[in-house]
Amino acid sequence: MSGCLNSVQIQALVRQMDESLRRHKGLKRTNTNLYREKIVEENKFLYEVFPSIFEMHYEGKLDETFFNMLKLRRQIEKGEITEDDASKIVGQQLFDRYVAPKINNLPPPAAPLTYEEYYKQFENKQDEQHESPPQ
């Protein structure tokens, strides 16, 4: 069933969950059990079909890596790369992030952008586009 959804649909499910998290944030402080029930109830499909994405987002652990994976999935969907190509890219990224700094005695690379930071960069670009005169 999860293979039926494309990258845009998966991202839309996560954005819907954003709305639930915002809508019930007051409840998060007062009743964490009810808060979780509401988030699960409003995002049942994501919870059941993509439980790891749901949990990572619920726990605030989604970051730029998630968007990079969606980007690769989108490239596969468009036929720009194969699944094997995507696997190699992910493997290289993991090597560069975790292994290469250790074996080369280098500081680790910068942490990926948080979920909020990732979206903020697009909001800032949109703001700049609205402020600049049309060409």
C-alpha positions in Angstrom: 0.0 0.0 0.0 2.8 2.4 0.8 4.3 1.9 -2.7 1.1 3.4 -4.1 1.8 6.8 -2.8 4.2 9.1 -4.5 6.6 11.5 -2.9 4.2 14.5 -3.1 1.4 12.5 -1.5 3.7 11.4 1.4 4.8 15.0 1.9 1.2 16.1 1.9 0.4 13.6 4.7 3.3 15.0 6.8 2.1 18.6 6.2 -1.4 17.5 7.3 0.1 16.2 10.5 1.8 19.6 10.9 -1.7 21.1 11.2 -2.8 18.6 13.8 0.4 19.2 15.8 -0.3 22.9 15.8 -4.0 22.6 16.4 -3.5 20.5 19.5 -0.2 22.0 20.9 -2.0 23.3 24.0 -3.2 19.8 24.8 0.3 18.6 24.5 1.1 20.5 27.7 -2.0 19.5 29.6 -2.8 15.9 28.6 -0.1 14.1 26.6 -2.2 10.9 26.3 -5.2 12.7 24.8 -2.8 14.8 22.6 -1.3 11.6 21.1 -4.8 10.1 20.6 -5.9 13.2 18.7 -2.8 13.3 16.5 -3.2 9.6 15.7 -6.9 9.9 15.0 -6.4 12.8 12.6 -3.5 11.2 10.9 -4.6 7.6 10.9 -3.4 6.8 7.4 0.1 8.1 8.0 0.2 6.3 11.4 -0.8 3.0 9.9 1.0 3.1 6.6 4.1 5.0 7.5 4.5 4.4 11.2 8.2 5.4 11.3 7.6 8.7 9.6 4.6 9.3 11.9 6.7 8.6 15.0 9.7 10.6 13.9 7.5 13.6 13.2 5.5 13.2 16.4 8.8 13.1 18.3 10.2 16.1 16.4 12.9 14.1 14.7 12.2 14.7 11.1 14.9 16.8 9.5 16.4 17.6 6.1 17.2 13.9 5.6 13.5 13.2 5.2 13.2 15.8 2.4 16.4 14.4 0.7 14.8 10.9 0.7 11.6 12.3 -0.8 13.7 14.1 -3.4 15.3 10.8 -4.3 11.9 9.1 -4.4 10.6 11.8 -6.7 13.6 11.3 -9.0 12.9 7.6 -9.2 9.2 8.3 -10.0 10.3 10.5 -12.8 12.7 7.9 -14.1 15.7 10.2 -13.6 17.5 7.6 -11.4 17.0 3.9 -10.5 16.3 2.5 -7.0 19.9 1.2 -7.2 21.2 4.7 -7.9 19.3 6.1 -5.0 20.6 3.4 -2.7 24.2 4.3 -3.7 23.5 8.0 -3.1 22.1 7.3 0.4 25.0 5.0 1.1 27.5 7.6 0.1 25.8 10.3 2.2 25.8 8.0 5.2 29.5 7.2 4.7 30.3 10.9 4.3 28.4 11.8 7.4 29.4 9.1 9.8 32.4 7.1 8.6 34.6 9.5 6.7 35.1 12.0 9.5 36.1 9.2 11.9 38.7 7.6 9.5 40.1 10.9 8.4 40.1 12.5 11.8 37.9 15.4 10.7 35.1 17.1 12.6 31.6 15.8 11.7 29.7 17.7 9.0 27.1 20.2 10.0 23.9 18.6 11.3 21.0 18.5 8.8 18.5 21.3 8.9 15.6 20.7 11.3 12.2 20.2 9.8 11.3 23.8 10.7 14.5 25.2 9.4 14.0 23.3 6.1 10.6 24.9 5.5 11.8 28.3 6.7 14.3 28.6 3.9 11.4 28.3 1.4 9.3 30.9 3.3 12.3 33.3 3.2 12.7 32.7 -0.6 9.0 33.4 -1.1 9.2 36.6 0.9 12.2 37.7 -1.2 10.4 36.9 -4.4 7.4 39.0 -3.3 9.6 42.0 -2.3 11.7 42.0 -5.5 10.3 43.8 -8.5 9.1 41.7 -11.4 11.6 41.4 -14.3 
